[in-house]
């Protein structure tokens, strides 16, 4: 120790004679001891970090249960799997202790898609990239504990034949069972509970865009659902109690689809006056599954209601006459009644609206400028786009006057990709979660004749922008013409107040 101490004092330029006294020597020994423990701590941290960062991920197989323990502070456990664009998955926890252990899904490009407590179910969710994904389990602080889960591929779920009864069990009781069937727009589907050995499970119906339509306890039947779009639908039976005792259940699924009829009476403007106690009646004919939209062209009929009844007389919707409503999926084929009335016995007012057949909307071409004027007060224009699951889009506004026109993009089964926003605002990139028809709805909120101008860009079709080279655009070196794009992952947009170029970069492999 004395030799080590002499060497240390020489290193820092101290004289050995200065610390020869016992007091000084003891003090110096304490200092060296502190350095020793600090070095040991650093070494431990290095080993821990090396173990965490250098650990080999476990190859994950869909549908297989995985269980383990985080036995050391800071330990992480990773699972790797190959996913494809549009693939739909579900994280099914088999552990309900809710310790401070979290699980994250990391995309091939390194983005954390979601993070939840390991004891919570999650999904369904749709993958937006093709490549190697990682599920990472990580404890908070010094938390130690166990985990158990499985990752389910909805595409591999057993097929449910409508009109049949399913008998199965949740074993363990905490697991989730998934069934799939191919639905048709306009089909009326009923899910009836036949029996269940316990009420410790929920069940629900999920649509093509991961939209939930109906849910309830497994001991109760679910209400009838009119399917808004054709495509894959899923019935999820989700246990909520950690027990090895199985939960036995039995349910029946049935579906009815009316024969189609021709569309008549939609698209024209309906207008008039309502006096006290009066009702204005009109009709149209349409097939089950047709999606319509009520486009109000008036804001003065605040005391009036519009009732829509199906061929059986059942109420489809009742809404204020001044409110745009839809899309609405028609449940039956036949003649529908449209009734305009006051919201009280003495209510009066003027009405003006039209019912639009969304399937007759013009097609929206990607990467193409669209410019139009909403010539009527409060008019709505609708465009339809057939997209693919995993497709990435960017809404590029080409107008800058910020009229009171809102834009929104929704799927035929109700998923909102572009929320309600001014049509002169850029948005994206965003990813479609399902294949099928989508509607871009532009709604005027003013009495004048506002215009709109935009294009919807397909990010995947954008030209490549070579790296490690200088790029020039416009007559002046470095100028960024408003509205011009390079690669869609690198999007030039304009800042509205200053009209200067900004560079938005979104990394994707």
C-alpha positions as CSV (number, residue, x, y, z in Angstrom):
1,X,0.0,0.0,0.0
2,X,2.9,2.4,0.8
3,X,4.4,1.8,-2.6
4,X,1.0,2.4,-4.3
5,X,0.5,5.6,-2.2
6,X,4.0,6.8,-3.1
7,X,3.3,6.3,-6.8
8,X,0.0,8.0,-6.5
9,X,1.5,11.1,-4.7
10,X,4.2,11.2,-7.4
11,X,1.5,11.2,-10.1
12,X,-0.2,14.2,-8.6
13,X,3.0,16.0,-7.8
14,X,2.9,15.8,-4.0
15,X,6.1,15.2,-1.9
16,X,6.2,11.9,-0.1
17,X,7.4,13.7,3.0
18,X,4.2,15.7,3.1
19,X,2.1,12.6,3.8
20,X,4.6,10.6,5.9
21,X,2.8,11.3,9.1
22,X,0.2,8.8,10.3
23,X,-2.6,11.3,10.1
24,X,-1.8,12.2,6.5
25,X,-1.2,8.6,5.6
26,X,-4.6,7.5,7.0
27,X,-6.3,10.3,5.1
28,X,-4.7,9.3,1.9
29,X,-5.6,5.6,2.4
30,X,-9.2,6.7,2.8
31,X,-9.0,8.6,-0.5
32,X,-7.5,5.6,-2.3
33,X,-10.2,3.3,-0.8
34,X,-12.9,5.6,-2.1
35,X,-11.3,5.5,-5.6
36,X,-11.2,1.7,-5.4
37,X,-14.9,1.4,-4.7
38,X,-15.7,3.9,-7.4
39,X,-13.7,1.8,-9.8
40,X,-15.6,-1.3,-8.8
41,X,-18.9,0.5,-9.2
42,X,-18.0,1.7,-12.7
43,X,-16.9,-1.8,-13.6
44,X,-20.3,-3.2,-12.4
45,X,-22.1,-0.6,-14.4
46,X,-20.0,-1.5,-17.5
47,X,-20.8,-5.2,-17.1
48,X,-24.5,-4.4,-16.6
49,X,-24.6,-2.2,-19.7
50,X,-22.6,-4.7,-21.7
51,X,-25.0,-7.5,-20.7
52,X,-28.1,-5.3,-21.5
53,X,-26.8,-4.0,-24.9
54,X,-25.1,-7.1,-26.0
55,X,-27.8,-9.6,-25.1
56,X,-29.0,-11.8,-27.9
57,X,-32.7,-11.4,-28.7
58,X,-34.9,-14.4,-28.5
59,X,-36.6,-15.4,-31.8
60,X,-40.3,-15.1,-31.3
61,X,-42.9,-17.4,-32.8
62,X,-46.5,-16.1,-33.2
63,X,-48.9,-17.8,-30.9
64,X,-46.2,-19.3,-28.6
65,X,-46.3,-18.5,-24.9
66,X,-43.1,-17.0,-23.4
67,X,-42.4,-16.7,-19.7
68,X,-39.3,-15.6,-17.7
69,X,-37.9,-13.5,-14.9
70,X,-36.1,-10.2,-14.7
71,X,-33.8,-11.2,-11.8
72,X,-31.2,-8.3,-11.8
73,X,-31.8,-4.5,-11.7
74,X,-31.5,-3.0,-15.1
75,X,-31.9,-6.2,-16.9
76,X,-33.7,-6.2,-20.3
77,X,-35.1,-9.1,-22.3
78,X,-35.7,-8.8,-26.1
79,X,-37.7,-10.8,-28.5
80,X,-37.3,-10.5,-32.3
81,X,-39.7,-11.4,-35.1
82,X,-40.2,-10.6,-38.8
83,X,-43.2,-8.6,-39.7
84,X,-44.7,-7.4,-42.9
85,X,-46.6,-4.2,-43.9
86,X,-50.3,-4.6,-43.1
87,X,-49.9,-7.5,-40.7
88,X,-52.2,-7.3,-37.8
89,X,-51.1,-8.4,-34.3
90,X,-52.3,-8.6,-30.7
91,X,-50.2,-8.6,-27.5
92,X,-51.8,-11.1,-25.1
93,X,-50.5,-10.9,-21.6
94,X,-50.6,-14.0,-19.4
95,X,-49.4,-12.3,-16.2
96,X,-51.6,-10.0,-14.2
97,X,-49.3,-8.8,-11.3
98,X,-48.7,-5.4,-12.9
99,X,-45.2,-5.0,-11.6
100,X,-43.2,-2.0,-12.9
101,X,-42.0,-4.0,-15.9
102,X,-42.8,-2.4,-19.3
103,X,-42.9,-3.9,-22.8
104,X,-42.2,-1.9,-25.9
105,X,-42.5,-2.6,-29.6
106,X,-39.7,-1.3,-31.7
107,X,-40.0,-1.0,-35.5
108,X,-37.3,-2.0,-38.0
109,X,-36.4,1.6,-38.4
110,X,-35.9,2.0,-34.6
111,X,-39.1,3.8,-33.7
112,X,-40.9,2.9,-30.5
113,X,-44.4,2.1,-31.7
114,X,-46.0,1.6,-28.3
115,X,-45.0,0.9,-24.7
116,X,-47.3,-0.5,-22.0
117,X,-47.2,-2.4,-18.7
118,X,-46.4,-6.0,-19.5
119,X,-49.6,-7.1,-17.7
120,X,-51.9,-5.2,-20.1
121,X,-53.3,-6.6,-23.4
122,X,-52.8,-4.4,-26.4
123,X,-54.3,-4.5,-29.9
124,X,-55.1,-5.3,-32.5
125,X,-52.5,-3.1,-34.2
126,X,-51.2,-3.0,-37.8
127,X,-47.6,-3.0,-38.8
128,X,-46.5,-0.2,-41.1
129,X,-43.1,-1.6,-42.1
130,X,-41.6,-4.8,-43.3
131,X,-38.5,-6.1,-41.5
132,X,-37.3,-7.2,-38.0
133,X,-39.3,-6.0,-35.1
134,X,-38.3,-6.2,-31.4
135,X,-40.4,-6.6,-28.2
136,X,-38.3,-5.3,-25.3
137,X,-39.1,-6.0,-21.7
138,X,-37.5,-3.5,-19.3
139,X,-38.0,-3.0,-15.5
140,X,-38.2,0.4,-13.8
141,X,-35.4,1.2,-11.4
142,X,-34.5,-1.9,-9.3
143,X,-37.8,-3.7,-10.0
144,X,-37.5,-7.5,-10.3
145,X,-40.3,-9.8,-11.4
146,X,-41.7,-12.3,-13.8
147,X,-43.5,-11.9,-17.2
148,X,-45.6,-14.1,-19.4
149,X,-47.1,-13.3,-22.8
150,X,-47.7,-14.3,-26.4
151,X,-48.0,-12.4,-29.6
152,X,-50.9,-13.3,-31.8
153,X,-51.1,-13.0,-35.6
154,X,-54.8,-12.2,-36.4
155,X,-54.3,-13.5,-39.9
156,X,-53.7,-17.0,-38.4
157,X,-56.8,-16.9,-36.2
158,X,-59.3,-19.8,-36.8
159,X,-62.2,-19.0,-39.2
160,X,-65.6,-18.4,-37.7
161,X,-68.5,-19.7,-39.9
162,X,-71.5,-17.5,-39.5
163,X,-74.6,-19.5,-38.5
164,X,-72.6,-21.9,-36.3
165,X,-72.0,-22.3,-32.6
166,X,-68.5,-22.1,-31.2
167,X,-67.5,-24.0,-28.0
168,X,-64.1,-23.2,-26.5
169,X,-62.2,-22.3,-23.3
170,X,-59.8,-19.7,-22.0
171,X,-57.0,-21.7,-20.5
172,X,-55.3,-20.0,-18.7
173,X,-58.3,-17.8,-17.9
174,X,-56.3,-14.6,-18.6
175,X,-55.6,-15.5,-22.3
176,X,-57.3,-14.1,-25.3
177,X,-59.0,-16.2,-28.1
178,X,-59.5,-14.7,-31.5
179,X,-61.7,-15.8,-34.4
180,X,-62.1,-14.3,-37.9
181,X,-64.7,-14.2,-40.6
182,X,-65.1,-12.4,-43.9
183,X,-67.8,-9.8,-43.7
184,X,-69.8,-8.0,-46.5
185,X,-70.8,-4.4,-46.4
186,X,-74.5,-4.2,-45.2
187,X,-74.4,-7.6,-43.5
188,X,-76.3,-7.6,-40.2
189,X,-74.3,-9.7,-37.7
190,X,-75.4,-10.9,-34.4
191,X,-73.2,-12.4,-31.7
192,X,-75.2,-14.3,-29.1
193,X,-73.8,-15.7,-25.9
194,X,-75.0,-19.3,-25.3
195,X,-73.2,-20.0,-22.1
196,X,-70.1,-19.1,-20.0
197,X,-68.7,-20.8,-16.8
198,X,-67.8,-17.4,-15.4
199,X,-68.1,-13.7,-16.2
200,X,-64.4,-13.0,-16.0
201,X,-64.0,-12.2,-19.7
202,X,-65.1,-9.5,-22.3
203,X,-65.8,-10.0,-25.9
204,X,-65.9,-7.6,-28.8
205,X,-66.1,-7.3,-32.6
206,X,-63.3,-5.6,-34.5
207,X,-63.4,-4.3,-38.1
208,X,-60.9,-4.1,-41.0
209,X,-59.3,-0.9,-39.7
210,X,-59.1,-2.2,-36.1
211,X,-62.3,-0.3,-35.3
212,X,-64.3,-1.7,-32.4
213,X,-68.1,-1.9,-33.1
214,X,-69.6,-3.6,-30.1
215,X,-68.4,-5.1,-26.8
216,X,-69.7,-6.6,-23.6
217,X,-69.3,-9.3,-20.9
218,X,-69.0,-12.8,-22.2
219,X,-72.2,-13.8,-20.4
220,X,-74.2,-11.3,-22.4
221,X,-75.2,-11.2,-26.1
222,X,-73.9,-8.3,-28.2
223,X,-76.2,-6.0,-30.1
224,X,-76.7,-6.3,-33.8
225,X,-74.0,-4.7,-36.0
226,X,-74.4,-3.6,-39.6
227,X,-71.0,-4.1,-41.2
228,X,-69.9,-0.9,-42.9
229,X,-67.3,-2.4,-45.2
230,X,-66.3,-5.7,-46.8
231,X,-63.2,-7.3,-45.3
232,X,-61.9,-9.3,-42.4
233,X,-63.7,-9.0,-39.0
234,X,-62.5,-10.5,-35.7
235,X,-64.2,-11.7,-32.6
236,X,-62.0,-11.3,-29.5
237,X,-62.7,-13.2,-26.2
238,X,-60.4,-11.5,-23.6
239,X,-60.0,-13.0,-20.2
240,X,-59.4,-10.6,-17.3
241,X,-58.5,-12.9,-14.3
242,X,-55.2,-14.7,-13.6
243,X,-56.3,-18.3,-12.9
244,X,-55.3,-21.7,-14.1
245,X,-58.9,-22.8,-13.9
246,X,-60.3,-22.6,-17.5
247,X,-63.2,-20.4,-18.4
248,X,-65.6,-22.4,-20.7
249,X,-67.7,-20.4,-23.2
250,X,-70.1,-21.0,-26.0
251,X,-71.4,-18.4,-28.5
252,X,-73.3,-18.3,-31.8
253,X,-72.6,-16.0,-34.7
254,X,-75.1,-15.3,-37.4
255,X,-75.4,-12.9,-40.4
256,X,-78.1,-11.7,-42.7
257,X,-77.6,-9.8,-46.0
258,X,-80.5,-8.3,-48.0
259,X,-80.6,-8.7,-51.8
260,X,-79.4,-5.5,-53.5
261,X,-81.7,-2.9,-55.1
262,X,-81.0,0.0,-57.4
263,X,-80.2,3.5,-55.9
264,X,-82.7,6.2,-56.6
265,X,-83.5,9.6,-55.1
266,X,-80.1,10.5,-53.6
267,X,-78.0,13.6,-54.4
268,X,-80.8,16.1,-55.1
269,X,-81.3,19.1,-52.8
270,X,-84.2,18.9,-50.4
271,X,-85.6,22.2,-49.2
272,X,-88.7,23.8,-47.8
273,X,-90.4,25.3,-44.8
274,X,-91.7,23.6,-41.6
275,X,-94.6,25.1,-39.8
276,X,-95.8,24.2,-36.2
277,X,-96.7,20.5,-36.0
278,X,-95.8,19.9,-39.6
279,X,-93.5,17.1,-41.1
280,X,-92.0,17.1,-44.5
281,X,-91.6,13.6,-46.0
282,X,-89.5,12.2,-48.8
283,X,-88.1,8.8,-49.8
284,X,-85.2,7.2,-51.6
285,X,-84.3,3.6,-52.5
286,X,-80.9,2.0,-51.7
287,X,-79.3,-1.4,-51.0
288,X,-78.0,-2.6,-47.6
289,X,-74.4,-1.5,-47.0
290,X,-74.6,1.7,-49.0
291,X,-72.9,4.6,-47.2
292,X,-74.6,8.0,-47.3
293,X,-73.8,11.5,-46.0
294,X,-76.2,14.2,-45.0
295,X,-74.8,17.5,-46.4
296,X,-76.6,20.4,-44.6
297,X,-76.7,23.5,-46.8
298,X,-78.4,25.7,-44.2
299,X,-77.6,27.0,-40.7
300,X,-81.0,28.6,-40.0
301,X,-83.0,25.5,-39.2
302,X,-81.6,25.1,-35.7
303,X,-85.0,24.0,-34.4
304,X,-85.5,21.3,-37.0
305,X,-84.6,17.6,-36.9
306,X,-84.1,15.1,-39.8
307,X,-85.2,11.5,-39.1
308,X,-84.1,8.7,-41.4
309,X,-86.0,5.4,-41.1
310,X,-85.2,2.1,-42.9
311,X,-87.7,0.0,-44.9
312,X,-88.8,-1.7,-41.7
313,X,-89.6,1.6,-40.0
314,X,-86.6,1.4,-37.6
315,X,-84.8,4.7,-36.9
316,X,-81.4,4.9,-38.6
317,X,-80.5,8.3,-37.3
318,X,-82.1,11.5,-36.0
319,X,-79.9,14.7,-36.3
320,X,-80.2,18.4,-36.3
321,X,-81.0,19.8,-39.7
322,X,-78.0,22.2,-39.6
323,X,-75.4,19.4,-38.8
324,X,-73.5,17.5,-41.5
325,X,-73.8,13.8,-40.6
326,X,-72.0,10.7,-41.8
327,X,-70.9,8.5,-43.3
328,X,-73.9,6.3,-42.3
329,X,-74.2,2.7,-43.4
330,X,-77.7,1.6,-44.5
331,X,-78.8,-1.6,-42.8
332,X,-81.4,-2.9,-45.2
333,X,-82.3,-2.9,-48.9
334,X,-85.5,-1.0,-49.9
335,X,-87.2,2.3,-49.6
336,X,-86.1,4.7,-46.8
337,X,-88.1,7.6,-45.4
338,X,-86.6,11.0,-44.7
339,X,-88.7,13.1,-42.3
340,X,-88.1,16.8,-41.4
341,X,-89.9,18.0,-38.3
342,X,-89.6,20.5,-35.5
343,X,-87.8,19.6,-32.3
344,X,-90.9,20.7,-30.4
345,X,-94.6,21.0,-31.2
346,X,-94.4,24.7,-32.0
347,X,-91.0,24.7,-33.8
348,X,-90.7,26.2,-37.2
349,X,-88.0,26.9,-39.7
350,X,-86.5,26.5,-43.2
351,X,-84.5,23.5,-44.3
352,X,-82.0,22.8,-47.1
353,X,-79.8,19.7,-47.4
354,X,-79.0,16.8,-49.6
355,X,-78.2,13.1,-49.0
356,X,-75.1,12.0,-50.9
357,X,-74.3,8.5,-52.1
358,X,-70.7,8.2,-51.2
359,X,-70.0,5.4,-53.7
360,X,-70.8,7.8,-56.5
361,X,-68.1,10.3,-55.3
362,X,-65.3,11.0,-57.8
363,X,-62.1,9.0,-57.5
364,X,-59.2,10.8,-55.9
365,X,-56.0,10.3,-57.9
366,X,-52.8,10.3,-55.9
367,X,-50.0,12.8,-56.7
368,X,-52.5,14.9,-58.7
369,X,-53.5,18.5,-58.0
370,X,-57.2,18.9,-57.0
371,X,-58.7,22.4,-57.1
372,X,-62.4,23.3,-56.8
373,X,-64.8,25.8,-55.4
374,X,-67.7,25.0,-53.0
375,X,-70.3,27.1,-54.8
376,X,-73.2,26.6,-52.4
377,X,-73.3,27.8,-48.8
378,X,-72.0,25.1,-46.4
379,X,-71.5,22.7,-49.2
380,X,-69.5,19.4,-48.8
381,X,-67.4,17.7,-51.5
382,X,-66.4,14.1,-51.2
383,X,-63.7,12.1,-53.0
384,X,-63.0,8.4,-52.7
385,X,-59.7,6.6,-52.6
386,X,-58.9,2.9,-52.7
387,X,-55.9,2.3,-50.5
388,X,-53.7,-0.6,-49.3
389,X,-52.8,-1.5,-45.7
390,X,-49.5,0.0,-44.8
391,X,-49.6,2.6,-47.6
392,X,-48.1,6.0,-46.5
393,X,-49.8,9.2,-47.6
394,X,-49.2,12.9,-47.2
395,X,-51.8,15.6,-47.5
396,X,-50.2,18.6,-49.3
397,X,-52.2,21.8,-49.1
398,X,-51.7,24.0,-52.2
399,X,-53.9,26.9,-51.1
400,X,-53.0,29.5,-48.4
401,X,-56.1,31.7,-47.9
402,X,-57.4,29.5,-45.0
403,X,-61.1,29.7,-45.9
404,X,-63.4,28.0,-43.5
405,X,-63.1,24.6,-45.2
406,X,-62.2,21.5,-43.2
407,X,-60.8,18.3,-44.5
408,X,-60.8,14.8,-43.1
409,X,-60.0,11.4,-44.4
410,X,-61.8,8.3,-43.0
411,X,-62.0,4.7,-43.9
412,X,-65.3,3.1,-44.9
413,X,-65.4,1.4,-41.5
414,X,-64.8,4.6,-39.6
415,X,-61.0,4.9,-38.9
416,X,-59.9,8.5,-39.0
417,X,-56.6,9.0,-40.7
418,X,-56.8,12.7,-41.3
419,X,-58.7,14.3,-38.4
420,X,-60.9,17.4,-38.9
421,X,-58.5,20.2,-39.8
422,X,-58.3,23.3,-42.2
423,X,-58.0,22.2,-45.8
424,X,-55.1,24.6,-46.2
425,X,-52.9,22.8,-43.6
426,X,-50.4,20.1,-44.6
427,X,-50.6,16.8,-42.7
428,X,-48.5,13.6,-42.6
429,X,-47.1,11.3,-43.5
430,X,-49.7,8.9,-42.1
431,X,-50.3,5.2,-42.7
432,X,-53.4,3.4,-43.8
433,X,-54.2,0.4,-41.5
434,X,-56.4,-1.5,-43.8
435,X,-57.0,-2.1,-47.5
436,X,-60.3,-0.7,-49.0
437,X,-62.2,2.5,-49.7
438,X,-61.5,5.7,-47.9
439,X,-63.3,9.0,-48.2
440,X,-61.8,12.5,-48.2
441,X,-64.5,14.9,-47.0
442,X,-64.2,18.7,-47.5
443,X,-66.8,20.7,-45.6
444,X,-67.5,24.4,-46.0
445,X,-68.5,26.3,-42.9
446,X,-69.4,29.6,-44.5
447,X,-72.1,31.2,-46.7
448,X,-69.6,32.3,-49.4
449,X,-67.9,30.3,-52.1
450,X,-64.6,29.1,-50.6
451,X,-62.1,27.2,-52.7
452,X,-59.6,24.5,-51.9
453,X,-56.5,23.1,-53.6
454,X,-54.4,20.1,-52.5
455,X,-52.8,16.9,-53.6
456,X,-52.6,13.6,-51.7
457,X,-49.1,12.2,-52.2
458,X,-48.1,8.6,-52.1
459,X,-45.0,8.5,-50.0
460,X,-43.8,5.2,-51.4
461,X,-43.9,6.5,-55.0
462,X,-41.7,9.5,-54.4
463,X,-38.4,9.7,-56.3
464,X,-35.3,8.8,-54.5
465,X,-33.1,11.7,-53.2
466,X,-29.4,10.6,-53.4
467,X,-27.4,11.2,-50.2
468,X,-24.0,12.7,-49.9
469,X,-24.5,15.2,-52.7
470,X,-25.6,18.8,-53.1
471,X,-29.2,19.4,-54.3
472,X,-30.3,22.6,-56.0
473,X,-33.9,23.7,-56.8
474,X,-35.2,26.8,-58.4
475,X,-33.3,29.7,-60.0
476,X,-31.4,30.5,-56.9
477,X,-29.0,28.2,-55.2
478,X,-30.8,26.5,-52.2
479,X,-34.2,28.0,-53.0
480,X,-37.2,25.8,-52.0
481,X,-40.2,26.5,-54.2
482,X,-43.4,26.3,-52.2
483,X,-45.1,23.0,-52.5
484,X,-42.2,21.1,-54.1
485,X,-41.1,17.8,-52.7
486,X,-38.0,15.7,-52.9
487,X,-38.3,12.2,-51.6
488,X,-41.6,11.9,-49.6
489,X,-39.6,11.0,-46.5
490,X,-38.1,14.4,-46.9
491,X,-40.9,16.9,-47.4
492,X,-40.6,20.6,-48.1
493,X,-43.5,22.6,-46.6
494,X,-44.1,26.2,-46.1
495,X,-44.4,28.0,-42.8
496,X,-47.6,30.1,-43.2
497,X,-46.6,33.2,-41.3
498,X,-43.2,33.8,-42.8
499,X,-43.5,31.9,-46.1
500,X,-40.0,30.4,-45.7
501,X,-38.9,26.9,-46.6
502,X,-38.7,24.3,-43.9
503,X,-37.3,20.8,-44.2
504,X,-39.3,17.9,-42.5
505,X,-37.3,14.7,-42.3
506,X,-39.0,11.4,-41.6
507,X,-36.6,8.4,-41.5
508,X,-37.9,5.1,-42.8
509,X,-36.1,2.0,-44.1
